[in-house]
């Protein structure tokens, strides 16, 4: 059996959130298991199941070298941009 990661979107317009893992024979079975396990009380409107082996992630130990400092790129800082008066709450 393969290991799958489960992501659920609780409402329209929101992001999918990781809610757990499960083992299944194939993606369709993983989707059905995810529905049965993670949405018993109608918590979601959309489910993603992703084979864990397909996920590529950075390592915490590589943080310094992976995330290059942005000090030489001031345009990436939010303070660089001037917002119009019509845009508030940002």
N, C-alpha and C positions, 0 to 999 in steps of 0.2 A: 504494500500500500504506500502511496505517496503522501507527503505532508503538504497541506494547503493552508495558506493564510486567508483569513476571511475579513472583508471590509464591508461595512453596512452604511448606507445613507439613510438617516432617520426621516428627513423631510426634503421636499423638493427645494433646490437652491443651496443646500448644505453640502459640505464635502463628505466623501466616504471616510469612515473612521475604522481603524483596525480594531477588531473586537476579539480575535482569538485565532486558534489554529485547529485543524482537524485532519484526520487520516481518511483517505478515500482511494478507490481503485482508479477513478477517472474524473475529469472535471465536472461532468453532469452529475455524478453521484456526490461530489463535493458540494455542488450547488444545492442539491436536495438536502444533504446533511446540514449545511449551513442554515437553510431555511428552517429546518426542524429544531435545530439547537439554539440559534441566535435570534429568531424572530417569532417566538412562541406567543408573544403578546402584542403582535403587530407593531414591533418597534421600528421596522424599516420599510422603505419603499423600493430599495434597490440593493442587490447583493453582488459583490465581486468576490470570486475565489481565484487565487493566484498560486500556482505551484511554487513552493518555497525555493526550489532550486533555480527558478527564473529571476529571483530577486537579487540584485547586485547592490551592495551597500558599502559606504565608506566605514573605516574603522576609527574608533576614538583615538587610538594611538597615533594615527596619521593626521590628526587635526591640524597641527601647525603647518605641515607641508601641503596638505590638501586644500585648505582654505587660505589662499594667498591673501596677505593683508591688502586692504583697499585704500591705504593712506595716499597712494600715488594716483588715485582715481576719485577726486572729490565729487565728480558729477554723479557718482553712485550714491552719495549721501542725500537723504531726503531734504536736508537743510539747504541744498544747492538750488532747489526749485522754489519759485515764488508762486503761490496759489492765488487764483482770483478770489475776490471777495465773495462771489456766489458759492464758492466751495467752502463749506464749513463742516465741522465734524470729521476731519480727516487727520 
